[in-house]
Amino acid sequence: MRFKDIIGQRTLINQLTRIIDDGKVSHAQLFVGDMGYGTFALALAYIQYLNCQNRQHYTIDNPDTQLAADSCGECPSCKKINALMHTDLHIIFPNTTTKRVEKNPSSADFYNEFREYFTANKGYCSMDGWFRYLNVEEKQGIINVRDGNSLIRELSLKTYESKYKTAIVWLPEKMNLETANKLLKTIEEPSENTLILLVSEEREQLLSTIISRTQPINIRRIDNASLAAHLVKEHPDLPGETIEKIASAAEGNYLIAKEYISQSEQQKKFAELFVNWMRKLFKLDIASLSKMVDQISNLGREQQKQFLQYVLDVMRACLLKNLTGKESPYILSFGDEKFANAFPNMITIRNIEKIEKDINESIFNISRNAYDKITFMALSFAISKSLKNR
């Protein structure tokens, strides 16, 4: 991972390369920030630059990348670190049991999968994404004592091919107490030429003793311009205005921006259904509304409940936009700019509570096998009345 591959963060990157060039590398550092800001990617790029055999320096900041320096990306060290295959790089991360690993899981058991996940996502990894990749998203992952013991053992050995032996503890807040206590002494007094990077999203969940023994590096959100420019390169088919709205709505988080863009086909279908339904409610043409209710009823009960949950999320997103001006993936998915601009104004503090109550009651009634057409027709009238009482 080279610094030029990181989205934005140029000021911070130039500070990091200067620290390394000046020989002021702290042995234990805490990179803190949402993973969508590039926190894990930055940590790996930092290690790659540290061990690069041919660091690149620019007399004037590179006009293409705005960087003062970067790793070469071509030396053996760079290539191995980029592939997460360097003998002096060790990574531990949250893991759990799976069909393949039924007991006593460890990071080593899933290292190949983690490399694949990391590569597919270009270093922008998340806990949810990682567990979806393993198909175990319903489970809670931890960094267990087996991982802690393994890391302590590896860091006690001499380096094989680099000056520094490096370790990344990804999401250290997922360490159980025994693991955290075991690693504490290693973090406090590592062997010579050892660098330990804790890459965290939730600093407050770490032991205070660990926090006090690390140098904090705070990763801030990606600026909108850099995020939008990157999204344009990835999605040249999307209109520039849509990209700008997504970058703004994502609040500097690349992973959230990706979610906004990759709306599921079901959500697109729900969005179209919702827009058509709301338009029928405004007109209150009973014949047209009845046909609309028939269309919703044809979804089947499970999809009906999913659709109503989507409607509930839309209403909350509309209230948020009405109050703060903040866009959301639900509003962006309407595919109708005129409706997206007008409808949120219909949801206010005065009617949101009643709308939420009616939708939740409808979800409950459908779960209890109530007649769906009657349920949706009653809900249609209730929402129509609430929209007029804004």
NUGUDO-257147 format. One line per field, with one value per residue (C-alpha): residue number from 1; residue in three letters; x, y, z. Coordinates in nm, 4 decimals. Layout:
# NUGUDO-257147
nr NUM; ...
rest ala; ...
x X; ...
y Y; ...
z Z; ...
# end
This chain:
# NUGUDO-257147
nr 1; 2; 3; 4; 5; 6; 7; 8; 9; 10; 11; 12; 13; 14; 15; 16; 17; 18; 19; 20; 21; 22; 23; 24; 25; 26; 27; 28; 29; 30; 31; 32; 33; 34; 35; 36; 37; 38; 39; 40; 41; 42; 43; 44; 45; 46; 47; 48; 49; 50; 51; 52; 53; 54; 55; 56; 57; 58; 59; 60; 61; 62; 63; 64; 65; 66; 67; 68; 69; 70; 71; 72; 73; 74; 75; 76; 77; 78; 79; 80; 81; 82; 83; 84; 85; 86; 87; 88; 89; 90; 91; 92; 93; 94; 95; 96; 97; 98; 99; 100; 101; 102; 103; 104; 105; 106; 107; 108; 109; 110; 111; 112; 113; 114; 115; 116; 117; 118; 119; 120; 121; 122; 123; 124; 125; 126; 127; 128; 129; 130; 131; 132; 133; 134; 135; 136; 137; 138; 139; 140; 141; 142; 143; 144; 145; 146; 147; 148; 149; 150; 151; 152; 153; 154; 155; 156; 157; 158; 159; 160; 161; 162; 163; 164; 165; 166; 167; 168; 169; 170; 171; 172; 173; 174; 175; 176; 177; 178; 179; 180; 181; 182; 183; 184; 185; 186; 187; 188; 189; 190; 191; 192; 193; 194; 195; 196; 197; 198; 199; 200; 201; 202; 203; 204; 205; 206; 207; 208; 209; 210; 211; 212; 213; 214; 215; 216; 217; 218; 219; 220; 221; 222; 223; 224; 225; 226; 227; 228; 229; 230; 231; 232; 233; 234; 235; 236; 237; 238; 239; 240; 241; 242; 243; 244; 245; 246; 247; 248; 249; 250; 251; 252; 253; 254; 255; 256; 257; 258; 259; 260; 261; 262; 263; 264; 265; 266; 267; 268; 269; 270; 271; 272; 273; 274; 275; 276; 277; 278; 279; 280; 281; 282; 283; 284; 285; 286; 287; 288; 289; 290; 291; 292; 293; 294; 295; 296; 297; 298; 299; 300; 301; 302; 303; 304; 305; 306; 307; 308; 309; 310; 311; 312; 313; 314; 315; 316; 317; 318; 319; 320; 321; 322; 323; 324; 325; 326; 327; 328; 329; 330; 331; 332; 333; 334; 335; 336; 337; 338; 339; 340; 341; 342; 343; 344; 345; 346; 347; 348; 349; 350; 351; 352; 353; 354; 355; 356; 357; 358; 359; 360; 361; 362; 363; 364; 365; 366; 367; 368; 369; 370; 371; 372; 373; 374; 375; 376; 377; 378; 379; 380; 381; 382; 383; 384; 385; 386; 387; 388; 389; 390
rest met; arg; phe; lys; asp; ile; ile; gly; gln; arg; thr; leu; ile; asn; gln; leu; thr; arg; ile; ile; asp; asp; gly; lys; val; ser; his; ala; gln; leu; phe; val; gly; asp; met; gly; tyr; gly; thr; phe; ala; leu; ala; leu; ala; tyr; ile; gln; tyr; leu; asn; cys; gln; asn; arg; gln; his; tyr; thr; ile; asp; asn; pro; asp; thr; gln; leu; ala; ala; asp; ser; cys; gly; glu; cys; pro; ser; cys; lys; lys; ile; asn; ala; leu; met; his; thr; asp; leu; his; ile; ile; phe; pro; asn; thr; thr; thr; lys; arg; val; glu; lys; asn; pro; ser; ser; ala; asp; phe; tyr; asn; glu; phe; arg; glu; tyr; phe; thr; ala; asn; lys; gly; tyr; cys; ser; met; asp; gly; trp; phe; arg; tyr; leu; asn; val; glu; glu; lys; gln; gly; ile; ile; asn; val; arg; asp; gly; asn; ser; leu; ile; arg; glu; leu; ser; leu; lys; thr; tyr; glu; ser; lys; tyr; lys; thr; ala; ile; val; trp; leu; pro; glu; lys; met; asn; leu; glu; thr; ala; asn; lys; leu; leu; lys; thr; ile; glu; glu; pro; ser; glu; asn; thr; leu; ile; leu; leu; val; ser; glu; glu; arg; glu; gln; leu; leu; ser; thr; ile; ile; ser; arg; thr; gln; pro; ile; asn; ile; arg; arg; ile; asp; asn; ala; ser; leu; ala; ala; his; leu; val; lys; glu; his; pro; asp; leu; pro; gly; glu; thr; ile; glu; lys; ile; ala; ser; ala; ala; glu; gly; asn; tyr; leu; ile; ala; lys; glu; tyr; ile; ser; gln; ser; glu; gln; gln; lys; lys; phe; ala; glu; leu; phe; val; asn; trp; met; arg; lys; leu; phe; lys; leu; asp; ile; ala; ser; leu; ser; lys; met; val; asp; gln; ile; ser; asn; leu; gly; arg; glu; gln; gln; lys; gln; phe; leu; gln; tyr; val; leu; asp; val; met; arg; ala; cys; leu; leu; lys; asn; leu; thr; gly; lys; glu; ser; pro; tyr; ile; leu; ser; phe; gly; asp; glu; lys; phe; ala; asn; ala; phe; pro; asn; met; ile; thr; ile; arg; asn; ile; glu; lys; ile; glu; lys; asp; ile; asn; glu; ser; ile; phe; asn; ile; ser; arg; asn; ala; tyr; asp; lys; ile; thr; phe; met; ala; leu; ser; phe; ala; ile; ser; lys; ser; leu; lys; asn; arg
x 0.0000; 0.1560; 0.0543; -0.0511; -0.3248; -0.4797; -0.7828; -0.7045; -0.5186; -0.2233; -0.1309; -0.1211; 0.0735; 0.3427; 0.3707; 0.4117; 0.6840; 0.8690; 0.8601; 1.0151; 1.2732; 1.3757; 1.4200; 1.1588; 0.9480; 0.7730; 0.7748; 0.3989; 0.1459; -0.2324; -0.3970; -0.7517; -1.0295; -1.3165; -1.1918; -1.3746; -1.1273; -0.8455; -0.7091; -0.5959; -0.4679; -0.2647; -0.1108; 0.0033; 0.1346; 0.3252; 0.4922; 0.5656; 0.7355; 0.9292; 1.0770; 1.1037; 1.4493; 1.4168; 1.2005; 1.0853; 1.1337; 1.0168; 1.1955; 0.8541; 0.5394; 0.4333; 0.1682; -0.0231; -0.0360; 0.0462; 0.2980; 0.6453; 0.7541; 0.6303; 0.7478; 0.8716; 0.6210; 0.8762; 1.1422; 1.1038; 0.9986; 0.7236; 0.5851; 0.5736; 0.4159; 0.1593; 0.0619; 0.0638; 0.3308; 0.6387; 0.8108; 0.8638; 0.5018; 0.2505; -0.1204; -0.3844; -0.7523; -1.0982; -1.1999; -1.4533; -1.5563; -1.6796; -1.7802; -1.4131; -1.2689; -1.5107; -1.3091; -1.0118; -0.9966; -0.7030; -0.5934; -0.3516; -0.6459; -0.7970; -0.4886; -0.5358; -0.8974; -0.7943; -0.5345; -0.8010; -1.0458; -0.7800; -0.6767; -1.0341; -1.1095; -0.7746; -0.7076; -1.0426; -1.1636; -1.4366; -1.5410; -1.8841; -1.7327; -1.4782; -1.7403; -1.9683; -1.6725; -1.6414; -2.0206; -2.0426; -2.1934; -2.4323; -2.1404; -1.9291; -1.5573; -1.2720; -0.8941; -0.8289; -0.5401; -0.4076; -0.3524; -0.1863; 0.0530; 0.1352; 0.2166; 0.4334; 0.6272; 0.6804; 0.7930; 1.0477; 1.2373; 1.4989; 1.4035; 1.4511; 1.4886; 1.4100; 1.5460; 1.2074; 0.9834; 0.6315; 0.2898; -0.0627; -0.3359; -0.6472; -0.9405; -0.7641; -1.0878; -1.1967; -0.9219; -1.0569; -0.9151; -0.6677; -0.5239; -0.4978; -0.3129; -0.0753; 0.0165; 0.0604; 0.4207; 0.5193; 0.3642; 0.5441; 0.8846; 0.9161; 1.2421; 1.4756; 1.3604; 1.0017; 0.7000; 0.3503; 0.0547; -0.2856; -0.5475; -0.8668; -1.2095; -1.3117; -1.0225; -1.2402; -1.2882; -0.9157; -0.7504; -0.6239; -0.2874; -0.2571; -0.3610; -0.1037; 0.1754; 0.1076; 0.1578; -0.1822; -0.2272; -0.5763; -0.7176; -0.9736; -1.2468; -1.1573; -1.2218; -1.5223; -1.3193; -1.0754; -1.3532; -1.5599; -1.2575; -1.1876; -1.5516; -1.5528; -1.2576; -1.4308; -1.7734; -1.7336; -2.0890; -2.2449; -2.3389; -2.1040; -2.3869; -2.4797; -2.1170; -2.0923; -2.4108; -2.2860; -1.9461; -2.1190; -2.3671; -2.0909; -1.9180; -1.5677; -1.6208; -1.5286; -1.6955; -2.0250; -1.9950; -1.9484; -2.2633; -2.4583; -2.3465; -2.3995; -2.7628; -2.9136; -3.1611; -3.4223; -3.3731; -3.3990; -3.7258; -3.8448; -3.7490; -3.9558; -4.2463; -4.2270; -4.2223; -4.5229; -4.7100; -4.6533; -4.7725; -5.0917; -5.1402; -5.1184; -5.3869; -5.5984; -5.7516; -5.9060; -5.8946; -5.5271; -5.4417; -5.6146; -5.4004; -5.0920; -5.1889; -5.2397; -4.8877; -4.7388; -4.9416; -4.7970; -4.4521; -4.5167; -4.5203; -4.1463; -4.0796; -4.3778; -4.2137; -3.8803; -4.0511; -4.2187; -3.8851; -3.7426; -4.0312; -3.9605; -3.5931; -3.6925; -3.9210; -3.6446; -3.3961; -3.6400; -3.6833; -3.3050; -3.2726; -3.5571; -3.3868; -3.0189; -3.0054; -2.8102; -2.8682; -2.8991; -2.8741; -3.2510; -3.3220; -3.0456; -3.1956; -3.5305; -3.4019; -3.6362; -3.4689; -3.7918; -3.9474; -3.6205; -3.6141; -3.9834; -4.0873; -3.8554; -4.0320; -4.3452; -4.1852; -4.1628; -4.1387; -4.5174; -4.6010; -4.3029; -4.4091; -4.7547; -4.6095; -4.3586; -4.6342; -4.8593; -4.5795; -4.4634; -4.8220; -4.8529; -4.5307; -4.6678; -5.0050; -4.8435; -4.6287; -4.9530; -5.0975; -5.3400; -5.5044; -5.2345; -5.4535; -5.6595; -5.3425; -5.1787; -5.4966; -5.5441; -5.1787; -5.2175; -5.4980; -5.3108; -4.9918; -5.1903; -5.3551; -5.0205; -4.8575; -5.1334; -5.0763; -4.7156
y 0.0000; 0.3272; 0.6648; 0.7742; 0.5074; 0.6657; 0.8882; 1.2407; 1.2713; 1.4485; 1.6735; 1.3802; 1.1618; 1.4265; 1.4481; 1.0700; 1.0497; 1.3352; 1.1451; 0.8398; 1.0415; 1.2201; 0.8871; 0.9701; 0.6561; 0.5711; 0.1979; 0.1836; 0.3989; 0.4186; 0.5023; 0.6124; 0.6857; 0.5299; 0.2627; 0.4462; 0.7315; 0.4967; 0.4223; 0.0653; 0.1561; 0.4418; 0.2115; -0.0364; 0.2394; 0.3775; 0.0400; 0.0001; 0.3406; 0.2614; -0.0546; 0.0640; 0.0102; 0.2994; 0.5745; 0.8351; 1.2030; 1.5008; 1.8362; 1.9966; 1.8176; 1.5907; 1.7889; 1.4694; 1.3296; 1.6317; 1.4107; 1.5027; 1.1362; 0.7840; 0.4241; 0.2994; 0.0148; -0.1877; -0.3113; -0.6624; -0.5180; -0.3018; -0.5855; -0.8262; -0.5769; -0.4745; -0.8409; -0.8893; -1.1571; -0.9976; -1.2206; -0.9244; -0.8048; -0.9616; -0.8832; -0.9986; -0.9185; -1.0150; -1.3715; -1.6330; -1.9919; -2.0899; -2.4110; -2.4611; -2.3588; -2.5014; -2.4352; -2.2371; -1.9903; -1.7542; -1.4896; -1.7412; -1.9648; -1.6873; -1.5065; -1.6098; -1.4948; -1.1687; -1.1074; -1.1677; -0.9356; -0.6667; -0.6848; -0.6795; -0.3666; -0.1922; -0.1613; -0.0013; -0.2739; -0.2794; -0.5240; -0.5697; -0.6166; -0.8670; -1.0792; -1.0617; -1.1890; -1.4830; -1.5289; -1.5081; -1.1608; -1.2822; -1.3591; -1.1435; -1.1525; -1.1053; -1.0970; -1.3864; -1.4886; -1.7288; -1.4251; -1.2368; -1.5219; -1.5654; -1.1966; -1.1852; -1.4874; -1.3420; -1.0034; -1.1667; -1.3074; -1.1272; -0.9678; -1.1754; -0.9248; -0.5737; -0.3361; -0.3243; -0.6030; -0.4626; -0.5582; -0.4355; -0.5057; -0.4308; -0.3212; -0.3675; -0.2741; -0.6302; -0.7784; -0.9606; -0.8545; -1.1432; -1.0629; -0.6915; -0.7562; -1.0018; -0.7513; -0.4641; -0.5479; -0.5993; -0.2643; -0.0966; -0.2606; -0.4129; -0.5592; -0.3345; -0.2110; -0.3179; -0.1133; -0.1963; -0.0161; -0.0404; 0.0491; 0.1409; 0.2919; 0.3213; 0.4436; 0.4757; 0.0974; 0.0317; -0.0120; 0.3209; 0.1562; 0.0686; 0.4169; 0.5771; 0.3675; 0.4543; 0.7635; 0.8701; 0.9400; 1.0771; 1.0066; 1.2650; 1.2372; 1.2557; 1.5990; 1.6088; 1.7174; 1.4251; 1.1755; 1.3047; 1.2989; 0.9371; 0.8348; 0.9974; 0.7776; 0.4661; 0.5483; 0.7618; 0.6700; 0.8557; 1.2249; 1.4686; 1.6200; 1.2769; 1.2091; 1.5406; 1.4658; 1.1197; 1.2539; 1.5134; 1.2646; 1.0151; 1.2756; 1.1824; 0.8077; 0.6122; 0.2905; 0.4704; 0.6355; 0.2897; 0.1696; 0.4652; 0.3877; 0.0143; 0.0224; -0.3238; -0.4067; -0.4648; -0.1174; 0.0348; -0.1535; -0.0352; 0.3239; 0.3173; 0.1572; 0.4166; 0.7146; 0.5834; 0.5056; 0.8507; 1.0168; 0.8125; 0.9246; 1.2912; 1.2491; 1.0089; 0.8576; 0.5472; 0.3398; 0.4189; 0.3739; 0.0360; -0.0808; 0.0466; -0.1477; -0.4594; -0.4154; -0.3890; -0.6876; -0.9013; -0.8752; -1.1531; -1.1101; -1.1081; -0.8542; -0.6507; -0.6198; -0.5338; -0.2705; -0.1143; -0.1076; 0.0694; 0.3203; 0.3774; 0.4465; 0.6807; 0.8828; 0.9237; 1.0213; 1.2785; 1.4323; 1.4525; 1.6263; 1.8615; 1.9553; 1.9558; 1.9472; 1.6194; 1.3807; 1.0050; 0.6926; 0.6528; 0.9947; 0.9592; 0.6256; 0.7813; 0.8393; 1.1392; 1.4683; 1.6675; 1.4220; 1.3969; 1.7744; 1.8124; 1.5101; 1.5515; 1.8805; 1.6782; 1.5023; 1.7168; 1.6889; 1.7272; 1.4164; 1.1795; 1.0179; 0.9269; 0.7997; 0.5781; 0.4439; 0.3549; 0.1865; -0.0189; -0.1287; -0.2380; -0.4399; -0.6055; -0.6797; -0.8363; -1.0504; -1.1697; -1.2627; -0.9719; -0.9281; -0.7393; -0.5364; -0.3980; -0.3291; -0.1316; 0.0558; 0.1609; 0.2629; 0.4621; 0.6695; 0.7169; 0.8385; 1.0625; 1.2293; 1.2715; 1.4294; 1.6932; 1.7636; 1.8636
z 0.0000; -0.1117; 0.0276; -0.3194; -0.3055; 0.0055; -0.0522; 0.0724; 0.4067; 0.2378; 0.5308; 0.7720; 0.5283; 0.4849; 0.8635; 0.8879; 0.6242; 0.7960; 1.1278; 0.9640; 0.7688; 1.0900; 1.2714; 1.5346; 1.5062; 1.8327; 1.9071; 1.9837; 1.8034; 1.8116; 1.4791; 1.5649; 1.3191; 1.1316; 0.8908; 0.6127; 0.6571; 0.5500; 0.8981; 0.8293; 0.4816; 0.6310; 0.8914; 0.6287; 0.3990; 0.6979; 0.7560; 0.3862; 0.3758; 0.6934; 0.5399; 0.1793; 0.0325; -0.2139; -0.0632; -0.3113; -0.2188; -0.4191; -0.4233; -0.4541; -0.3427; -0.6254; -0.8204; -0.8991; -0.5473; -0.3235; -0.1431; -0.0240; -0.0198; -0.0743; -0.0801; -0.4171; -0.4465; -0.6451; -0.4048; -0.2559; 0.0806; -0.0711; -0.2804; 0.0134; 0.2531; -0.0070; -0.0404; 0.3409; 0.2942; 0.4553; 0.7112; 0.9463; 0.9284; 1.1674; 1.1797; 1.4253; 1.3888; 1.5195; 1.4354; 1.5351; 1.4707; 1.1249; 0.9512; 0.8625; 1.2016; 1.4556; 1.7728; 1.9047; 1.6136; 1.5658; 1.3162; 1.1638; 1.0701; 0.8590; 0.7326; 0.3683; 0.3751; 0.5376; 0.2654; 0.0009; 0.1766; 0.2205; -0.1450; -0.2756; -0.0717; -0.1321; 0.2389; 0.3260; 0.5595; 0.8224; 1.0909; 0.9305; 0.5864; 0.7175; 0.8883; 0.5835; 0.3814; 0.6222; 0.6104; 0.9905; 1.0281; 1.2979; 1.5322; 1.7609; 1.6847; 1.9309; 1.9347; 2.1679; 2.3863; 2.1201; 1.8953; 2.1795; 2.2562; 1.8879; 1.8451; 2.1584; 2.0331; 1.6835; 1.8157; 2.0472; 1.7474; 1.5413; 1.2123; 0.8987; 0.6172; 0.7440; 1.0024; 1.1755; 1.2957; 1.2655; 1.3939; 1.3304; 1.5830; 1.3803; 1.5980; 1.9350; 2.1104; 2.0241; 2.2434; 2.5449; 2.8805; 2.9040; 2.5599; 2.6349; 2.9599; 2.7922; 2.5206; 2.7638; 2.8573; 2.4921; 2.4003; 2.6900; 2.6400; 2.2921; 2.1687; 1.9692; 1.6266; 1.6837; 1.5764; 1.7007; 1.5435; 1.7093; 1.4483; 1.6309; 1.5722; 1.9368; 2.1491; 2.4586; 2.4694; 2.5135; 2.8510; 2.9801; 3.0445; 2.6747; 2.5626; 2.7918; 2.6417; 2.2780; 2.0637; 1.9268; 1.5548; 1.4936; 1.1481; 1.0421; 0.7823; 0.4134; 0.2672; 0.0326; -0.2708; -0.2437; -0.1805; -0.4733; -0.7059; -0.6121; -0.6630; -1.0081; -1.1082; -0.9762; -1.1184; -1.4335; -1.5324; -1.2379; -1.2816; -1.1111; -0.9076; -0.7707; -0.6771; -0.4923; -0.2967; -0.2047; -0.0936; 0.1233; 0.2693; 0.3493; 0.5712; 0.4619; 0.4967; 0.1828; 0.3018; 0.3568; 0.0147; -0.1388; 0.0359; -0.0992; -0.4526; -0.4377; -0.3367; -0.3637; -0.6367; -0.3696; -0.2256; -0.5735; -0.6174; -0.2764; -0.3629; -0.6820; -0.4967; -0.2195; -0.4565; -0.6493; -0.3262; -0.1783; -0.5003; -0.4862; -0.1254; -0.2254; -0.4907; -0.2806; -0.5930; -0.4344; -0.7542; -0.8169; -0.4496; -0.4451; -0.7380; -0.5571; -0.2430; -0.4550; -0.5936; -0.2431; -0.1222; -0.4013; -0.2400; 0.0097; 0.3855; 0.4539; 0.1804; 0.2974; 0.6402; 0.4782; 0.2663; 0.5704; 0.7536; 0.4488; 0.4622; 0.8311; 0.7553; 0.4728; 0.7000; 0.9579; 0.6875; 0.5531; 0.8977; 0.9348; 0.5994; 0.6855; 1.0133; 0.9117; 0.5329; 0.5471; 0.2567; 0.3104; 0.0944; 0.1123; -0.0352; -0.2929; -0.4038; -0.5051; -0.8585; -0.8871; -0.8024; -0.7872; -0.5409; -0.3406; -0.2971; -0.2096; -0.0044; 0.2982; 0.3740; 0.4458; 0.7454; 1.0561; 1.4319; 1.4420; 1.2371; 1.2586; 1.5853; 1.4511; 1.1214; 1.3033; 1.5308; 1.2365; 1.0393; 1.3393; 1.4055; 1.0431; 1.0676; 1.3826; 1.2183; 0.9129; 1.1420; 1.3039; 0.9609; 0.9345; 0.5920; 0.4061; 0.1684; 0.4546; 0.6544; 0.3724; 0.2807; 0.6449; 0.6635; 0.3421; 0.4869; 0.8169; 0.6454; 0.4102; 0.7099; 0.8890; 0.5856; 0.5806; 0.9507; 0.9204
# end
